[in-house]
Amino acid sequence: MEEINENATSKTVSSGDVVRYSAIELIEGGSVPATMNSDTYSFATLILECIAEDVPFSGLSRDAAVIHARVAKGQSPPRPGIESPEDPKNSVSDGLWDLMTRYWSIEPEDRPTMEYVHSFFADHNM
């Protein structure tokens, strides 16, 4: 039987945290519909969360700060593993980081397709 750790912590994303995952055009635009390009933006953010084991922009506690960093400053989430490069647990390879930053392009049409990400993962045996 699996033992339950009563002291374990878990982070749950609330509906207010959606700005951490949404493409910039969905945050900026009033009635801009979600597209495949906005979905790929979110997909890269989910990859980051899985690797980093933390929500995107975890250093920012308020949605307004996340929006400001993303929209006003044009920032992407920080690359995990930079603070402790000797610990490869949460690091991201250069190839994967390049792919993720391409998915976070401000211009939706500059983002790779999901077919491209599929071939990337297949080519890199991921």
Secondary structure, 3 states (H helix, E strand, C coil): CCCCCCCCCCCCCCHHHHHHCCCHHHHHCCCCCCCHHHHHHHHHHHHHHHHHCCCCCCCCCCHHHHHHHHHHCCCCCCCCCCCCCCCHHHCCCHHHHHHHHHHCCCCHHHCCCHHHHHHHHHHCCC
